[in-house]
């Protein structure tokens, strides 16, 4: 499966993304966890998958407790107020 990597990233809009694209949500505080994968698109919405990690400040086990998970994000396809960058596109054609 060919992948096209954009370096530097390309500024784009939600209406222009495709399933499998790797994007960065530039409107959030800079973090490695701003990266999402476009998992589905329909006529009105873009569905994103974003992983995250959180650590608690108190631990009774003598170590740090890490919470891992994912967040499903749904965004209106016509939204142009959020800045996003395209990092990778799978199956460019």
Buried (B, 14 or more C-beta within 10 A) or exposed (E): EEEEEBEEBEEBBBEEBBEBBBBBBEEEEEEEBBBBBBBEBEEEBBBBEBEEEEEEEEEEEEEEEEEEEEEEBEBEBEEEEEEBBBBBBBEEE
